[in-house]
Amino acid sequence: MASERTDELYRLLLSRGYPKEFCAEIAYKNMNTDYTATRMIGYLYRVTNPRIEDLVDEMLAILSDRDEIMRKKEMEHAQAVINDIYNNGL
């Protein structure tokens, strides 16, 4: 089930005149979290009538940022575990 933000993104893309299949691919397959959908919605409100290529480029940038944040969180967790072992032993 899609989130409200994902549905909002889908409707916004449709209202801008993009093809239905493209809108579904962007909203429901790629920008399917609140974080990514919100970022794309912000982009669409800042940029008027971006080309499809520009939308795809922004989508890839958002997904790359999300992946980087996830990697950072994983590394922080791993470092916290290592610090705990150093401080308290096994």
C-alpha positions in Angstrom: 0.0 0.0 0.0 1.4 3.4 -1.0 1.8 6.2 1.5 -0.1 9.5 1.2 3.1 11.2 0.1 3.7 8.7 -2.7 0.1 9.1 -3.9 0.5 12.9 -3.7 3.7 12.6 -5.8 1.8 10.4 -8.4 -1.1 12.9 -8.6 1.3 15.9 -8.9 3.3 14.2 -11.7 0.0 13.4 -13.6 -1.2 17.0 -13.2 2.0 18.2 -14.8 1.2 16.2 -17.9 3.7 13.3 -17.6 2.7 9.9 -19.0 0.7 7.7 -16.6 3.2 4.8 -16.8 6.1 7.2 -16.1 4.3 8.7 -13.1 3.6 5.2 -11.7 7.2 4.1 -12.2 8.6 7.2 -10.5 6.1 7.3 -7.6 5.4 3.7 -6.8 8.6 1.9 -7.9 11.3 4.4 -7.0 10.1 7.2 -4.8 8.0 4.9 -2.6 9.1 6.2 0.8 7.9 9.3 2.5 11.5 10.7 2.5 12.1 10.2 -1.3 8.5 11.2 -2.3 8.8 14.4 -0.2 12.1 15.3 -1.7 10.7 14.8 -5.3 7.6 16.8 -4.4 9.9 19.6 -3.2 11.8 19.5 -6.5 8.6 19.7 -8.5 7.5 22.7 -6.6 10.8 24.5 -7.1 11.3 23.6 -10.8 8.5 24.4 -13.3 8.0 21.8 -16.0 11.2 19.9 -15.9 12.0 17.6 -18.8 11.6 13.8 -18.2 15.4 13.5 -18.3 15.7 16.1 -15.5 13.1 14.3 -13.4 15.0 11.0 -13.8 18.3 12.7 -12.9 16.7 14.2 -9.8 15.3 10.8 -8.8 18.7 9.2 -9.1 20.3 12.0 -7.0 17.6 11.5 -4.3 18.1 7.7 -4.3 21.8 8.2 -4.1 21.4 10.5 -1.1 19.1 8.1 0.6 21.6 5.2 0.1 24.4 7.4 1.4 22.4 8.2 4.6 21.6 4.5 5.1 25.3 3.6 4.8 26.2 6.3 7.2 23.7 5.1 9.8 25.0 1.5 9.4 28.6 2.7 9.9 27.6 4.7 13.0 25.9 1.7 14.5 28.9 -0.5 13.8 31.2 2.1 15.4 28.9 2.3 18.4 29.1 -1.5 18.8 32.9 -1.4 18.5 33.1 1.4 21.1 30.9 -0.6 23.5 33.2 -3.6 23.2 36.3 -1.4 23.8 34.7 0.2 26.8 32.9 -2.8 28.4 34.7 -5.8 26.8 32.9 -8.8 25.3 
